[in-house]
Amino acid sequence: MKSKRYNIVLSAVTIAEIQQGATNKENFQLINRFLRQYIILPIGHQISNIFSNLVQKYVLSHDTDIADTFVAATALHYQLPLLTMNQKHYKHIPRLQLIRHTLKPLQGGKA
């Protein structure tokens, strides 16, 4: 059986979250080398507008996290599914397609 191949793209916010998990300078450099294989989607004006709308709608009712909301806004803007281990952070957002994963982080990294 052939396995499917997927292109994985990351939000600039996701990159920052992963980098934040570095334990030292060498680990930070290792993480950056690893991340070079992915396309990084920047936060532009349109994504910022979607983010702002999501915050207005959900910050009080769902205690939304800023980083998660930016990632959701990026996925919505590009009409891409969002690969996540924690669907509860996103399930309240209409039109956001979620895909559950069970990937393990690199040793010493955060999920």
C-alpha positions as CSV (number, residue, x, y, z in Angstrom):
1,M,0.0,0.0,0.0
2,K,1.4,3.4,-1.0
3,S,1.6,6.0,1.7
4,K,0.2,9.5,1.0
5,R,2.7,12.4,0.9
6,Y,1.6,15.8,2.2
7,N,3.1,19.2,2.0
8,I,3.2,20.7,5.5
9,V,3.3,24.4,5.8
10,L,3.7,26.3,9.1
11,S,2.4,29.6,10.3
12,A,5.1,32.1,11.4
13,V,3.5,31.9,14.9
14,T,3.9,28.1,14.9
15,I,7.6,28.6,14.1
16,A,8.0,31.0,17.0
17,E,6.2,28.6,19.3
18,I,8.6,25.8,18.3
19,Q,11.6,28.0,18.7
20,Q,10.5,29.0,22.1
21,G,10.8,25.4,23.2
22,A,14.6,25.5,22.6
23,T,16.6,24.6,25.7
24,N,19.9,26.3,24.7
25,K,21.6,27.9,21.7
26,E,22.6,24.6,20.1
27,N,19.1,23.3,20.4
28,F,17.8,26.5,18.9
29,Q,20.1,26.1,15.9
30,L,19.1,22.4,15.6
31,I,15.4,23.4,15.6
32,N,16.0,26.0,12.9
33,R,17.8,23.6,10.7
34,F,14.9,21.2,11.1
35,L,12.3,23.9,10.3
36,R,14.0,24.9,7.0
37,Q,12.3,22.0,5.3
38,Y,8.9,23.6,5.7
39,I,7.2,26.5,3.9
40,I,6.5,29.3,6.4
41,L,3.4,31.3,5.9
42,P,3.8,34.9,7.1
43,I,1.2,37.0,8.9
44,G,-0.1,39.6,6.5
45,H,-2.9,42.1,6.6
46,Q,-5.7,39.7,5.6
47,I,-4.6,37.2,8.3
48,S,-4.5,40.0,10.8
49,N,-8.1,40.9,9.9
50,I,-9.3,37.3,10.3
51,F,-7.4,37.1,13.6
52,S,-9.1,40.3,14.9
53,N,-12.5,38.9,14.0
54,L,-11.9,35.6,15.7
55,V,-10.7,37.4,18.8
56,Q,-13.8,39.6,18.9
57,K,-16.0,36.5,18.5
58,Y,-14.3,34.0,20.8
59,V,-12.0,35.7,23.3
60,L,-14.6,35.8,26.0
61,S,-16.7,32.8,25.2
62,H,-13.9,30.3,24.6
63,D,-10.8,31.9,26.3
64,T,-8.9,31.8,23.1
65,D,-5.1,31.8,23.1
66,I,-3.5,34.5,20.9
67,A,-1.0,32.1,19.2
68,D,-3.7,29.5,18.5
69,T,-6.0,32.2,17.1
70,F,-3.3,33.4,14.7
71,V,-2.6,29.9,13.6
72,A,-6.4,29.4,12.9
73,A,-6.6,32.7,11.0
74,T,-3.7,31.6,8.8
75,A,-5.4,28.2,8.1
76,L,-8.7,30.0,7.3
77,H,-7.0,32.5,5.0
78,Y,-5.2,29.9,3.0
79,Q,-8.1,27.5,3.2
80,L,-5.8,24.8,4.6
81,P,-6.6,22.1,7.1
82,L,-5.1,22.5,10.5
83,L,-3.0,19.6,11.9
84,T,-3.3,19.7,15.6
85,M,-3.0,17.5,18.7
86,N,-5.4,19.6,20.6
87,Q,-8.7,20.1,18.7
88,K,-10.5,21.7,21.6
89,H,-8.5,24.9,21.0
90,Y,-10.1,25.2,17.6
91,K,-13.3,23.2,17.3
92,H,-15.5,26.3,18.0
93,I,-14.2,28.1,14.8
94,P,-16.6,27.6,11.8
95,R,-15.1,26.6,8.5
96,L,-11.8,25.5,10.1
97,Q,-11.0,22.0,9.0
98,L,-9.1,20.1,11.7
99,I,-6.9,17.0,11.3
100,R,-5.9,15.2,14.5
101,H,-2.3,14.0,14.7
102,T,-0.2,12.1,17.3
103,L,3.3,13.2,16.2
104,K,5.8,13.3,19.0
105,P,8.0,16.4,19.4
106,L,11.7,16.3,19.1
107,Q,13.5,15.3,22.3
108,G,13.6,18.4,24.5
109,G,10.9,20.2,22.5
110,K,7.4,21.2,23.4
111,A,4.2,19.9,21.8
